[in-house]
Each structure stands twice: as structure tokens, then as C-alpha cells.
Amino acid sequence: MASKKGIAITIIILAAITGASFLVWTIPQQNEATFIVTDYENYLDGTKEIHEILQKSTEIEYQKLVNGEITPEEYIASADVTSTQTTAQISEFVTSKPSEEWQSSYISYMDAMKKFSSYIGETKVLANLIENESSEDEISEVMEKIESLKAESMELVKISDDSRPG
């Protein structure tokens, strides 16, 4: 019962994130003279906050999977929601067309989100291996790949932060 509650809480959090993201775009900027610069900066900051929440919720559910606190099916359901949110964020990035000074930072962050998406996919592979009672070697190999993708995603976020203008 607690794991269903956890999934429900995760879905509510993700819905709140989507709603907050929508509000950020519908509320007009107060200073029109710096609209473009603050728009790109605020958009990237907002996306980063959403990404961090998605990372934290995924990590919590992943640990529950590894510790046997939730079933692989429950994990996959949760990961599918997070994957959908991540794909939506990547799609927004593709269509955002940042100014030239922000392109490097945006491209690095989009790449970080793509790595995070791959990370989610690999955690689902792990869930299937656990469900199918695969060998420890197979499970260990996938877990190493998961950690590698997580580290690559975090490194790309750092590169994005370092390449912000100004």
C-alpha cells in the first residue's frame, strides 16, 4: 500500500511541476528591456529545477526498487511518468531557439536531459532484469551503466552552468 501511495505522490509532484512550468510561461516579465536575456536564464533555471525534482524522485524510487521495497512493475510505472516529463522538457528545449550567447549552455543542458532519459531507460532495464531473476553479473553490468549515465548527465549540467553567458 505504501508503494502505491509513493507512486501517487510522485505523480502529484510531477503534475505540480507541469503546472508551475506553465505558470512561469504565462506570467509576463516585468522588465521588458531585458526580456530576452532573463527569459532564457529564467527558462533554463526553471527547467533545471524541474530536472532536479525528477532526478530526486527517480532516485528515491530506484533505491526502493533496489532495496525490494517496490516491485519492478511499480517502478516501471513510476519511471514511465518521469520519462514522459523528461521527454516533454527535451521537446521544449528543441523548439526554444535560444539566442547565440545561450546556445552552448542550452545544448549542454539538453544533452544532460537526454542522458537522464537514457538513465531512466536503463533503470527500467534493471527492473526487468530483477523481475526476470537475471544473473548477478547482468544486474551488476546494468547498474554500472546506470551510474555512468547519471554521472555523465550531472557533468553535462555542470558544463551547461559553466557556459552560461555573463
N, C-alpha and C positions, 0 to 999 in steps of 0.2 A: 504494500500500500504506500509506503514512504517513497518508493521509486516512482510510482505514478504521480505522486504529489510533486516530486522533484522535476519530472518532465513537464508537468503543468506549470510549475513556477518558471521553468526555463522558457516555455512558450509565451507566458505572460511578459517576461522580461524582454524577449525579442519583439513582441508586439509593441511594448512601450518604447523600445529603441526606434522602431519604424515610425511610430507616431511622433516622437521627438525629432527625428530626422526630417519628417515632413514639415513640422513647425519651423525648423531652422530655415527652410527654404521659403516659407510663405510669409514670414515676418520681414518687412523691408529693413534695409540697412539705414541707420540714422545719418551717417556721413557719406553723402553721395560722391564727394570729391575723391575718396579713397575706396570706392565701391569695388573695383576690380581686384585690387590687392587684398583687401580684407575679405572679400568674397572667397578667393582661392585659399587664403590662410584659414578662414573660419570653416570652409568646407573640408579642408584637409584635417583640421583639428577635430571636427565633428565625426568624420569618418574614422579617425584614429581612436576616438573614444568608443565608438560602436565596435570597432575591431577588437579593442581591449576587452570589452564585455563579452564578446563572442568567444575570445580566447579563454577567458576565465571560466565561462560556463562550460565550454568544451573540455577544459582541463578537469573540472570537477566531475563531470560525467565520465570522462576517460578513467580517472582514478577509481570511480565506483565500479566501472567495468573490470578493471584490472584486479581490484580487491574482491570481486564477486558479489558486490552489493546490489548490482542490477544485472539483468540478463542481457545477452548480446542483442536480442530483438529490441529491448527497451533502449539500449544505447544507440542502435541504428536509427530508431525513430527520432531520438533527440538530435543525432548528428545530421539527419536529413533536414531538419528545421534550420540548423545552423548553416548547413551547406547552401540552402536556398537564400538565406540572408546574405551570405558571403558572395554568392553569385550576383545578387542584386546590387551589392556595393561595387563589385567589379564592373558590372554593366554601366553603372552611373559614372565610374571613372573613365571608361572608354568613350563616353559621349560628352564628358565635361569640357574638353578642349581648353586646357589651361593656357595662360599667356606663356610666352617663351621663357621668361625668368622662372616660372614654376614647373616647367615641363620635366626637368630632371627629377625633382622631388616627387612629382605625381607619378612618373613612370616607375620609380623605385618603390613607391608605396603600392602601386597596382601590382607590381611583381611580388611584393610581400604578401598581398592578399591572395594572389594565385598560389603561392607556396603554402599559405594557410589552408586554402581549398584542397590542395594535394594532401596536406597533413590530415584533414578531416577524412578524405577518401581512404587514406592508409589506416586510420583508426577503425574505419568500417571494415576494412580487410581483416584487421586484427580481431574484431568482434566475430566475424565469420569463422576465422581460424579457431577461436575459443569455442564457438558453438559446435563446430565440427570435430572438436577434440583433436586438433592437429598436434604435431610433434613440438617439443620444446624448442628445437632448433629453428623450425619455421616461425614460431611465435617470436623468438628472440631476434631473428633477422628482421621481421616486420617492425618490432619495437625499436630497433636501431634506426631503421629508415624513418620512423615516426619522429624520433628525437632529432635526427638530421634535418628533416623538413622544418621542424619547429625552430631549430637554431638558424637555418637559412632565412626563414621568414622574419625572425627577430633582427637579424643582421641587415636585411633589406629595409626594415623600418628605421634602423639607425642611419643607414645611408640616405634614406629619404629626409630624415631630420637634419642631417649634416649638409644636405644640398639645398635646403630652403634659402630663398634669397633674403638679403638684408641681415 
